Amino acid sequence: MSRSTWHYRRKPRPRVSNPVPQKDRAYPARICAGDRVVIQDKIITGWQAGTSVDHSFAAAWDDG
């Protein structure tokens, strides 16, 4: 048995009555939906022009 399993079984966290689903949680590093669409459009445009996804993303990141 791993150490973390032993600690968890010995002292489990209390149950949450109304948990928030993972996809709905707010994270400071999460990209908002509007910015995600802009980035996606730039990557698709670069991909259609024959540029790799990594290069398109890096170019968009450099442009700000």
Beta strands, then each sheet from edge to edge (+ up, - down):
end
